[in-house]
Amino acid sequence: MEYNILTEIYNCIESIIDSGYKCSISDDIGLCILFANKYKSNGIDRDYSIFKNALNRLVNVNEITESNIISGSSGVLWLLKYLKKIEVLDFSNSKIKNLEEHTVKQFISSLSVNNWDYYSGAIGHVIALDNSSCYKDFLGYLKKNIMRISAIPSQPFR
């Protein structure tokens, strides 16, 4: 039998899941991506079950406190759009629309406070939202902050 690293990875993940490991939001996002694609290619019920359980945990979270792409609402939003695109599951647009509206509010609110540390979060929001208005808002935010930073005289290191 031919050695297949991907099979070994899936087997390892399945054994972790079977052990009762408590998944985080980022774990479930990753599980959905991996097992949705695996199910789409092979049609095995176990793969669908792992994917569906991870997705159910994500969509049943009462409140996602973070908004980032790795472990927050923009990551879940990106995932739902991705799953719809690869047509592995048929679901209504209402969950996507609600999450998108929430993410737009987070994005606009975060841009308005001129927080330099928000750059990585903003990039995640822009990727998840994927609409021209957000790209324009983010570019304006970058321009404003770059202009502000460039206006500050540099101090020599001592």
JOPESUL-V728625 format. One record per pair of residues at least 24 apart in sequence whose C-alpha atoms are under 6 Angstrom apart, sorted by the first residue. I is the first residue (numbers start at 0). J is the second residue. D is the distance in whole Angstrom. If there is no record, write none. Layout:
# JOPESUL-V728625
I & J & D
I & J & D
This chain:
# JOPESUL-V728625
24 & 70 & 5
25 & 69 & 6
25 & 70 & 5
27 & 53 & 5
67 & 120 & 5
67 & 123 & 6
68 & 123 & 5
73 & 124 & 6
73 & 127 & 5
77 & 127 & 5
